[in-house]
Structure formats: structure tokens, C-alpha cells
């Protein structure tokens, strides 16, 4: 169930600041060595830091695709398409596919995308008319689910990964 119903924003900057603040702790992953990022932990879904980075980027990329579509169109079918896929195949299957796809991405590319994609998403959201996302209940709910709420869901994974690396 979405927590979006509790969130009301007066303007886009309010959402963007909340998203930025929710993302900020995850930036610590960029400071880990490649070796630290590949250490799997049973306390973090049996993921390594690299897997968490990829997982967050993959779902954030859904929001980015929708934002790009909404920047030039009144509607986007990205969220509905991804949601239908999730419902049809199940979250475990979809997430396993994401993990397998991202496992082939070289570490340098993963690090580059981790450093740039969040800002790219925020940039697109600044040019999308607010009526298409911030004042559009379903789109706002989807943007929150793929960003702020999703980050919150993985804070404990982040803590475990950073603790294993001796950070924080």
C-alpha cells in the first residue's frame, strides 16, 4: 500500500527536496571500494552494495522514463506498463531479472549512473508541468513509490552494507 496519500506538496521543489534528502544517505555507497561493493550480505537480502545500487537505479529509471515522457506529452504509460508487468509476473521475478541484467553492467558504468541518474531525474521533473505529475494523483503516487518510498524500504539494507564496510 502506498504511503503517498499522506504526502501533499505545494510545489515541485518541495517534492524534489524530500526526494533529494531521502536519496542522500545512499550516496555513501559511492565511497565504497569495488571490493566492498561486491561483498554479499545475508542481512541485506543477500545483496552486495552493487546490487542495492543497481536495484535503486533500476526503479528510479522507471520514474525517469515517465518523467521524460511527461516532459513532452500529457500522459505516460510507463508506470501502468511496469505495474502490470509486476502484477503479472510477480515482484520476485521482476527483481531477479533486474538483478541479472544489472550484474552485467561494468562497475564504472554503474558508478557513473549512480552519480548522474538521480540528478537527471530531478532535472526532468523541474521541466514537467506540475499538472502532469505533482497535481496528478496517480503519477505523483508512482513517482513517490519509485523514489522516496523505495529508498525508505531499503534503508536497513544500506545500513547493513555500510556497517559491513566499516562505514557509519
Residue frames as a rotation matrix with the C-alpha (Angstrom) as fourth column:
UNK 1
0.580 0.815 0.000 0.00
0.815 -0.580 0.000 0.00
0.000 0.000 -1.000 0.00
UNK 2
-0.105 -0.626 0.773 1.29
0.592 -0.664 -0.457 3.41
0.799 0.409 0.440 -0.89
UNK 3
-0.159 -0.031 -0.987 2.16
0.917 -0.375 -0.136 5.98
-0.366 -0.927 0.088 1.72
UNK 4
-0.776 -0.225 0.589 1.60
0.533 -0.734 0.422 8.76
0.337 0.641 0.689 -0.83
UNK 5
0.204 0.962 0.180 -1.83
0.648 -0.270 0.712 9.61
0.734 -0.029 -0.678 0.50
UNK 6
0.546 -0.064 -0.835 -0.08
0.773 -0.345 0.532 11.24
-0.322 -0.936 -0.139 3.47
UNK 7
-0.495 -0.849 -0.187 2.08
0.654 -0.505 0.564 13.41
-0.573 0.156 0.805 1.21
UNK 8
0.734 0.627 0.261 0.87
0.661 -0.574 -0.484 16.73
-0.154 0.527 -0.836 -0.10
UNK 9
-0.396 -0.917 -0.040 3.15
0.843 -0.381 0.380 19.15
-0.364 0.117 0.924 -1.89
UNK 10
0.399 0.491 -0.774 2.64
0.199 -0.870 -0.450 22.84
-0.895 0.026 -0.445 -2.51
UNK 11
0.681 -0.230 -0.695 5.13
-0.715 -0.414 -0.563 22.88
-0.158 0.881 -0.447 -5.36
UNK 12
0.823 -0.366 -0.434 7.65
0.008 0.772 -0.635 20.72
0.567 0.519 0.639 -7.21
UNK 13
-0.095 -0.941 0.325 10.59
-0.478 -0.244 -0.844 21.98
0.873 -0.236 -0.427 -5.19
UNK 14
0.128 0.207 0.970 9.06
-0.985 0.141 0.100 20.58
-0.116 -0.968 0.222 -2.01
UNK 15
0.967 0.204 0.152 8.89
-0.175 0.968 -0.182 17.09
-0.185 0.149 0.971 -3.56
UNK 16
0.623 -0.773 -0.119 12.36
0.038 0.182 -0.983 17.42
0.781 0.608 0.143 -5.09
UNK 17
-0.114 -0.654 0.747 13.88
-0.819 -0.363 -0.443 18.42
0.562 -0.663 -0.495 -1.76
UNK 18
0.444 0.335 0.831 12.23
-0.783 0.596 0.178 15.48
-0.435 -0.729 0.528 0.00
UNK 19
0.992 -0.107 -0.072 13.45
0.046 0.814 -0.579 13.10
0.120 0.571 0.812 -2.71
UNK 20
0.306 -0.941 0.145 16.97
-0.266 -0.231 -0.936 14.55
0.914 0.248 -0.321 -2.53
UNK 21
-0.057 -0.289 0.956 17.05
-0.986 -0.134 -0.100 14.20
0.157 -0.948 -0.277 1.26
UNK 22
0.728 0.396 0.560 15.81
-0.497 0.867 0.033 10.60
-0.473 -0.303 0.828 1.06
UNK 23
0.902 -0.414 -0.122 18.47
0.128 0.526 -0.841 9.74
0.412 0.743 0.527 -1.56
UNK 24
0.481 -0.776 0.408 21.39
-0.719 -0.615 -0.322 11.43
0.501 -0.139 -0.854 0.23
UNK 25
0.378 -0.396 0.837 22.25
-0.702 0.467 0.537 8.56
-0.604 -0.791 -0.102 2.62
UNK 26
0.826 -0.002 0.564 22.61
0.271 0.879 -0.393 6.17
-0.495 0.477 0.726 -0.33
UNK 27
0.831 -0.556 -0.018 25.34
-0.346 -0.490 -0.800 8.35
0.436 0.671 -0.600 -1.81
UNK 28
0.329 -0.715 0.617 27.66
-0.819 0.110 0.563 6.80
-0.470 -0.691 -0.549 0.80
UNK 29
0.709 -0.030 0.705 27.70
0.220 0.959 -0.181 3.69
-0.670 0.283 0.686 -1.40
UNK 30
0.922 -0.359 0.147 29.73
0.044 -0.280 -0.959 5.62
0.385 0.891 -0.242 -3.98
UNK 31
0.409 -0.799 0.441 32.54
-0.885 -0.465 -0.022 5.93
0.222 -0.381 -0.897 -1.44
UNK 32
0.583 -0.177 0.793 32.96
-0.309 0.854 0.418 2.18
-0.752 -0.488 0.443 -1.05
UNK 33
-0.516 -0.811 -0.277 35.68
-0.671 0.182 0.719 0.31
-0.532 0.557 -0.638 -2.90
UNK 34
-0.080 0.440 -0.895 34.79
-0.852 0.435 0.290 -2.11
0.517 0.785 0.340 -5.68
UNK 35
-0.736 -0.257 -0.626 35.66
0.040 0.907 -0.419 -4.95
0.676 -0.333 -0.657 -3.31
UNK 36
-0.903 0.430 -0.012 33.33
-0.048 -0.128 -0.991 -3.61
-0.428 -0.894 0.136 -0.61
UNK 37
-0.262 0.843 -0.470 30.56
-0.902 -0.388 -0.192 -3.16
-0.344 0.373 0.862 -3.17
UNK 38
-0.097 0.206 -0.974 30.75
-0.679 0.702 0.216 -6.81
0.728 0.682 0.072 -4.20
UNK 39
-0.973 -0.229 0.000 30.55
-0.142 0.601 -0.786 -8.34
0.180 -0.765 -0.618 -0.69
UNK 40
-0.173 0.960 -0.222 27.20
-0.092 0.209 0.974 -10.13
0.981 0.188 0.052 -0.36
UNK 41
-0.907 -0.065 0.417 25.37
-0.408 -0.110 -0.906 -9.87
0.105 -0.992 0.073 2.95
UNK 42
-0.599 0.731 -0.327 22.59
0.634 0.683 0.364 -12.09
0.489 0.010 -0.872 4.23
UNK 43
-0.361 0.443 -0.820 21.45
0.705 -0.446 -0.551 -9.11
-0.610 -0.777 -0.152 6.33
UNK 44
-0.362 0.211 -0.908 20.73
-0.479 -0.878 -0.013 -7.16
-0.799 0.430 0.419 3.12
UNK 45
0.659 0.733 -0.168 18.60
-0.563 0.333 -0.757 -9.56
-0.499 0.593 0.632 1.01
UNK 46
0.366 -0.666 0.650 21.82
0.543 0.720 0.433 -11.46
-0.756 0.194 0.625 0.22
UNK 47
0.903 -0.047 0.428 22.78
0.331 -0.558 -0.761 -8.39
0.275 0.829 -0.488 -1.81
UNK 48
-0.261 -0.938 -0.226 26.08
0.955 -0.285 0.081 -6.62
-0.141 -0.195 0.971 -2.15
UNK 49
-0.195 0.124 -0.973 26.26
0.190 -0.968 -0.162 -2.83
-0.962 -0.217 0.165 -2.23
UNK 50
-0.941 -0.198 -0.273 26.46
-0.235 -0.196 0.952 -3.06
-0.242 0.960 0.137 -6.01
UNK 51
-0.667 0.744 0.047 23.14
0.679 0.580 0.450 -4.92
0.307 0.332 -0.892 -6.07
UNK 52
0.023 0.665 -0.746 21.46
0.800 -0.460 -0.386 -2.28
-0.600 -0.588 -0.543 -3.92
UNK 53
-0.524 -0.274 -0.807 22.81
-0.182 -0.889 0.420 0.48
-0.832 0.366 0.416 -6.17
UNK 54
-0.992 0.105 -0.066 21.52
-0.037 0.252 0.967 -1.34
0.119 0.962 -0.247 -9.26
UNK 55
-0.430 0.884 -0.186 18.14
0.901 0.433 -0.025 -2.11
0.058 -0.178 -0.982 -7.71
UNK 56
0.014 0.414 -0.910 17.54
0.486 -0.798 -0.356 1.51
-0.874 -0.438 -0.212 -6.73
UNK 57
-0.683 -0.341 -0.646 18.72
-0.351 -0.623 0.699 2.76
-0.641 0.704 0.306 -10.11
UNK 58
-0.916 0.353 0.191 16.50
0.374 0.576 0.727 0.34
0.146 0.737 -0.660 -12.00
UNK 59
-0.039 0.969 -0.245 13.35
0.995 0.013 -0.103 1.53
-0.097 -0.248 -0.964 -10.24
UNK 60
-0.049 -0.072 -0.996 14.47
0.191 -0.980 0.061 5.14
-0.980 -0.187 0.062 -10.31
UNK 61
-0.936 -0.343 -0.084 14.93
-0.042 -0.128 0.991 4.67
-0.351 0.931 0.105 -14.06
UNK 62
-0.377 0.892 0.249 11.22
0.921 0.334 0.199 3.84
0.095 0.305 -0.948 -14.33
UNK 63
0.398 0.494 -0.773 10.48
0.623 -0.764 -0.168 7.25
-0.673 -0.414 -0.612 -12.85
UNK 64
-0.427 -0.649 -0.630 13.00
-0.098 -0.660 0.745 8.85
-0.899 0.379 0.218 -15.19
UNK 65
-0.886 0.153 0.438 11.37
0.464 0.337 0.819 7.26
-0.022 0.929 -0.369 -18.26
UNK 66
0.113 0.991 -0.067 7.98
0.993 -0.115 -0.023 8.51
-0.031 -0.064 -0.998 -17.13
UNK 67
0.239 -0.078 -0.968 9.37
0.326 -0.932 0.156 12.00
-0.915 -0.353 -0.197 -16.46
UNK 68
-0.811 -0.567 -0.144 10.91
0.022 -0.275 0.961 12.13
-0.585 0.776 0.235 -19.94
UNK 69
-0.598 0.672 0.437 7.58
0.765 0.316 0.561 11.13
0.239 0.670 -0.703 -21.48
UNK 70
0.358 0.807 -0.470 5.65
0.911 -0.413 -0.014 13.65
-0.205 -0.422 -0.883 -19.36
UNK 71
-0.319 -0.551 -0.771 8.07
0.291 -0.831 0.473 16.42
-0.902 -0.074 0.426 -20.30
UNK 72
-0.929 -0.101 -0.356 6.79
-0.293 -0.387 0.874 16.24
-0.227 0.916 0.330 -23.88
UNK 73
-0.570 0.777 -0.266 3.39
0.143 0.413 0.900 14.53
0.809 0.475 -0.347 -23.59
UNK 74
-0.041 0.672 0.740 0.29
-0.823 -0.443 0.357 14.92
0.567 -0.594 0.570 -21.44
UNK 75
0.823 0.383 0.420 0.46
-0.552 0.715 0.429 11.27
-0.136 -0.584 0.800 -20.43
UNK 76
-0.396 -0.886 -0.242 2.91
-0.884 0.439 -0.162 8.43
0.249 0.150 -0.957 -19.89
UNK 77
0.689 0.649 -0.324 2.12
-0.546 0.758 0.357 4.73
0.477 -0.069 0.876 -19.91
UNK 78
-0.272 -0.920 -0.281 5.41
-0.407 0.375 -0.833 3.75
0.872 -0.112 -0.477 -18.24
UNK 79
-0.671 0.007 0.742 4.05
-0.737 0.101 -0.668 3.38
-0.080 -0.995 -0.062 -14.70
UNK 80
0.385 0.904 0.188 0.98
-0.838 0.428 -0.340 1.42
-0.387 -0.026 0.922 -15.83
UNK 81
0.564 -0.239 -0.790 3.08
-0.510 0.652 -0.562 -0.87
0.649 0.720 0.246 -18.03
UNK 82
-0.544 -0.838 -0.035 5.61
-0.422 0.309 -0.852 -1.57
0.725 -0.449 -0.522 -15.27
UNK 83
-0.456 0.466 0.758 2.86
-0.833 0.077 -0.549 -2.10
-0.314 -0.881 0.353 -12.71
UNK 84
0.643 0.717 -0.270 1.05
-0.764 0.575 -0.291 -4.54
-0.054 0.393 0.918 -15.00
UNK 85
0.164 -0.689 -0.706 4.30
-0.377 0.618 -0.690 -6.47
0.911 0.380 -0.158 -15.51
UNK 86
-0.744 -0.420 0.520 4.84
-0.601 0.080 -0.795 -6.57
0.292 -0.904 -0.312 -11.72
UNK 87
-0.034 0.845 0.533 1.31
-0.879 0.228 -0.419 -7.87
-0.476 -0.483 0.735 -11.18
UNK 88
0.709 0.353 -0.610 1.54
-0.663 0.627 -0.408 -10.44
0.238 0.694 0.679 -13.99
UNK 89
0.280 -0.707 -0.650 4.96
-0.080 0.657 -0.749 -11.92
0.957 0.262 0.127 -13.23
UNK 90
0.850 0.066 -0.523 5.40
0.497 0.228 0.837 -11.09
0.174 -0.971 0.161 -9.56
UNK 91
0.868 -0.470 0.161 7.90
-0.495 -0.844 0.206 -8.91
0.039 -0.258 -0.965 -7.75
UNK 92
0.398 -0.757 0.518 10.43
-0.163 0.497 0.852 -11.66
-0.903 -0.424 0.075 -7.11
UNK 93
0.360 -0.213 0.908 10.66
0.840 0.497 -0.216 -12.50
-0.405 0.841 0.358 -10.81
UNK 94
0.861 0.002 0.509 10.90
0.293 -0.821 -0.491 -8.85
0.416 0.572 -0.707 -11.87
UNK 95
0.773 -0.593 0.226 13.53
-0.597 -0.557 0.577 -8.04
-0.216 -0.581 -0.785 -9.25
UNK 96
0.328 -0.661 0.674 15.56
0.214 0.747 0.629 -11.17
-0.920 -0.062 0.387 -10.11
UNK 97
0.539 -0.079 0.839 15.53
0.842 0.037 -0.538 -10.12
0.012 0.996 0.086 -13.76
UNK 98
0.925 -0.214 0.315 16.69
-0.198 -0.977 -0.085 -6.63
0.326 0.016 -0.945 -12.78
UNK 99
0.584 -0.733 0.348 19.50
-0.433 0.081 0.898 -8.11
-0.687 -0.675 -0.270 -10.69
UNK 100
0.290 -0.460 0.840 20.61
0.642 0.744 0.186 -10.36
-0.710 0.485 0.511 -13.56
UNK 101
0.724 0.032 0.689 20.51
0.618 -0.476 -0.626 -7.53
0.308 0.879 -0.364 -16.10
UNK 102
0.867 -0.364 0.341 22.47
-0.431 -0.890 0.146 -5.15
0.250 -0.273 -0.929 -13.91
UNK 103
0.667 -0.652 0.360 25.05
0.058 0.527 0.848 -7.79
-0.743 -0.545 0.389 -12.97
UNK 104
0.340 -0.521 0.783 26.49
0.928 0.322 -0.189 -7.39
-0.154 0.790 0.593 -16.47
UNK 105
0.887 -0.011 0.463 26.92
0.116 -0.963 -0.244 -3.62
0.448 0.270 -0.852 -16.14
UNK 106
-0.059 -0.985 -0.165 30.59
0.632 0.091 -0.770 -2.74
0.773 -0.150 0.617 -15.57
UNK 107
0.096 0.057 -0.994 31.32
0.975 -0.209 0.082 -1.17
-0.203 -0.976 -0.075 -12.17
UNK 108
-0.849 -0.454 -0.271 32.49
0.398 -0.886 0.238 2.10
-0.349 0.094 0.933 -13.76
UNK 109
-0.677 0.677 0.289 29.21
0.062 -0.339 0.939 2.46
0.733 0.653 0.188 -15.64
UNK 110
0.176 0.734 -0.656 27.23
0.805 0.276 0.525 1.58
0.567 -0.621 -0.542 -12.51
UNK 111
-0.260 -0.363 -0.895 29.13
0.848 -0.529 -0.032 4.21
-0.462 -0.767 0.445 -10.54
UNK 112
-0.987 -0.113 0.116 28.61
0.158 -0.819 0.552 6.81
0.032 0.563 0.826 -13.31
UNK 113
-0.329 0.940 0.095 24.88
0.223 -0.020 0.975 6.16
0.918 0.342 -0.203 -13.46
UNK 114
0.165 0.337 -0.927 24.63
0.960 0.159 0.229 6.19
0.225 -0.928 -0.297 -9.68
UNK 115
-0.566 -0.491 -0.662 26.28
0.634 -0.773 0.032 9.62
-0.527 -0.402 0.749 -9.67
UNK 116
-0.991 0.040 -0.130 24.25
-0.114 -0.771 0.626 11.12
-0.076 0.635 0.769 -12.52
UNK 117
-0.612 0.791 -0.020 20.83
0.466 0.381 0.799 9.49
0.639 0.479 -0.602 -12.82
UNK 118
-0.106 0.630 -0.769 19.27
0.963 -0.129 -0.238 10.94
-0.249 -0.766 -0.593 -9.65
UNK 119
-0.485 -0.151 -0.862 20.13
0.109 -0.988 0.112 14.46
-0.868 -0.040 0.495 -10.81
UNK 120
-0.986 0.157 -0.047 18.86
-0.056 -0.054 0.997 13.70
0.154 0.986 0.062 -14.28
UNK 121
-0.336 0.912 -0.237 15.51
0.868 0.397 0.298 12.61
0.366 -0.105 -0.925 -12.82
UNK 122
-0.046 0.298 -0.953 15.28
0.716 -0.656 -0.240 15.77
-0.697 -0.694 -0.184 -10.73
UNK 123
-0.809 -0.331 -0.486 16.17
-0.073 -0.764 0.641 17.85
-0.584 0.554 0.594 -13.76
UNK 124
-0.825 0.556 0.102 13.41
0.278 0.242 0.930 16.35
0.492 0.795 -0.354 -15.85
UNK 125
-0.113 0.841 -0.529 10.89
0.989 0.144 0.018 16.80
0.091 -0.522 -0.848 -13.07
UNK 126
-0.410 -0.065 -0.910 11.66
0.372 -0.923 -0.102 20.52
-0.833 -0.380 0.403 -12.99
UNK 127
-0.883 0.057 -0.467 10.50
-0.415 -0.560 0.717 20.85
-0.221 0.827 0.518 -16.60
UNK 128
-0.679 0.728 -0.093 7.47
0.601 0.624 0.499 18.56
0.421 0.283 -0.862 -16.44
UNK 129
-0.373 0.618 0.692 4.37
-0.459 -0.771 0.441 20.69
0.806 -0.153 0.572 -15.91
UNK 130
-0.884 -0.020 0.466 3.17
-0.457 0.242 -0.856 20.16
-0.096 -0.970 -0.223 -12.34
UNK 131
0.090 0.996 0.010 -0.32
-0.943 0.089 -0.322 19.27
-0.321 0.019 0.947 -13.61
UNK 132
0.387 0.007 -0.922 1.18
-0.629 0.733 -0.258 16.15
0.674 0.680 0.288 -15.20
UNK 133
-0.207 -0.507 -0.836 2.82
0.260 0.796 -0.547 14.79
0.943 -0.331 -0.032 -12.09
UNK 134
-0.969 -0.244 -0.027 2.64
0.092 -0.258 -0.962 16.79
0.227 -0.935 0.273 -8.86
UNK 135
-0.536 0.842 0.060 -1.07
-0.741 -0.435 -0.512 17.64
-0.405 -0.318 0.857 -9.21
UNK 136
0.131 0.494 -0.859 -1.85
-0.737 0.628 0.249 14.32
0.663 0.601 0.447 -10.91
UNK 137
0.451 0.109 0.886 -2.59
-0.867 0.290 0.406 11.94
-0.212 -0.951 0.226 -8.02
UNK 138
0.966 -0.046 0.253 -1.72
0.081 0.989 -0.128 8.66
-0.244 0.144 0.959 -9.73
UNK 139
0.555 -0.815 0.164 1.52
0.244 -0.029 -0.969 9.95
0.795 0.578 0.183 -11.28
UNK 140
0.151 -0.484 0.862 2.58
-0.813 -0.557 -0.170 11.54
0.562 -0.675 -0.478 -8.00
UNK 141
0.724 0.170 0.669 1.90
-0.572 0.690 0.444 8.27
-0.386 -0.704 0.597 -6.21
UNK 142
0.918 -0.378 0.121 4.05
0.384 0.768 -0.513 6.43
0.101 0.517 0.850 -8.76
UNK 143
0.317 -0.844 0.432 6.91
-0.134 -0.491 -0.861 8.92
0.939 0.215 -0.269 -8.56
UNK 144
0.252 -0.186 0.950 6.89
-0.956 -0.198 0.215 8.63
0.148 -0.962 -0.228 -4.77
UNK 145
0.893 0.150 0.425 6.78
-0.256 0.945 0.204 4.82
-0.371 -0.291 0.882 -4.91
UNK 146
0.791 -0.598 0.127 9.76
0.485 0.487 -0.727 4.60
0.373 0.636 0.675 -7.27
UNK 147
-0.043 -0.826 0.563 11.83
-0.005 -0.563 -0.826 7.13
0.999 -0.039 0.020 -5.33
UNK 148
-0.258 -0.120 0.959 11.17
-0.818 -0.501 -0.283 8.31
0.514 -0.857 0.031 -1.78
UNK 149
0.598 0.576 0.558 9.18
-0.788 0.548 0.279 5.30
-0.145 -0.607 0.781 -0.59
UNK 150
0.865 -0.325 -0.381 11.50
0.099 0.856 -0.507 2.86
0.492 0.401 0.773 -2.30
UNK 151
-0.151 -0.943 0.295 14.55
-0.255 -0.251 -0.934 4.46
0.955 -0.216 -0.203 -0.73
UNK 152
-0.026 0.220 0.975 12.87
-0.988 -0.152 0.008 4.18
0.150 -0.963 0.222 2.68
UNK 153
0.899 0.437 -0.038 12.25
-0.433 0.898 0.085 0.48
0.071 -0.060 0.996 2.04
UNK 154
0.670 -0.694 -0.263 15.99
0.429 0.651 -0.626 -0.10
0.605 0.307 0.734 1.67
UNK 155
0.478 -0.487 0.731 17.48
-0.684 -0.729 -0.038 2.00
0.551 -0.481 -0.682 4.47
UNK 156
0.686 -0.210 0.697 18.16
-0.501 0.558 0.662 -1.12
-0.527 -0.803 0.277 6.56
UNK 157
0.813 -0.432 0.390 19.94
0.578 0.674 -0.460 -2.76
-0.064 0.600 0.798 3.61
UNK 158
0.535 -0.611 0.583 22.06
-0.028 -0.703 -0.711 0.36
0.844 0.364 -0.393 3.26
UNK 159
0.556 -0.299 0.775 22.92
-0.826 -0.301 0.476 0.34
0.091 -0.905 -0.415 6.97
UNK 160
0.808 -0.230 0.542 23.96
0.006 0.924 0.383 -3.32
-0.589 -0.306 0.748 6.83
UNK 161
0.711 -0.553 0.434 26.15
0.620 0.202 -0.758 -2.78
0.331 0.808 0.487 3.76
UNK 162
0.450 -0.549 0.704 27.82
-0.340 -0.835 -0.433 0.30
0.826 -0.045 -0.563 5.23
UNK 163
0.673 -0.175 0.719 28.34
-0.706 0.137 0.695 -1.42
-0.220 -0.975 -0.031 8.60
UNK 164
0.833 -0.362 0.418 29.99
0.387 0.922 0.026 -4.41
-0.395 0.140 0.908 6.90
UNK 165
0.482 -0.665 0.570 32.29
0.572 -0.254 -0.780 -1.99
0.664 0.702 0.258 5.10
UNK 166
-0.182 -0.558 -0.809 33.14
0.979 -0.181 -0.096 -0.27
-0.093 -0.810 0.579 8.38
UNK 167
-0.841 -0.014 0.541 31.39
0.178 -0.951 0.251 2.97
0.511 0.308 0.802 7.39
UNK 168
-0.160 0.832 0.531 28.85
-0.525 -0.527 0.669 4.84
0.836 -0.171 0.521 9.51
